[in-house]
């Protein structure tokens, strides 16, 4: 059995190196997590994010709406957070006209 310090355990966690369940307990000061929680925390994963982007009302003459959402799950606490936003046809026209349409930046700024 390894005898690592908390900084050494944290470094292994940050580098996604395999941890033992007792090391997860020490690192997060918890006990008796579910098997699913230990499964991912032992591999160095604290959060999962599911991301979806969709285009709606697509019509070449009428414009369209782009919307996205991200569901973020904290594996340790079980908390879930939903983040979402959209670009309307007016946003798209204005951005295209002013050459400031930055879809990738808009999305990443929303989910930070």
Secondary structure, DSSP 8 states (H G I E B T S, - for coil): -----HHHHHHHHHTT----HHHHHHHHT-----HHHHHHHTTT--EEEEEEEEEEEEETTTEEEEEEEEEEEETTT--EEEEEEEE-HHHHHHHHHTT---HHHHHHHHH-
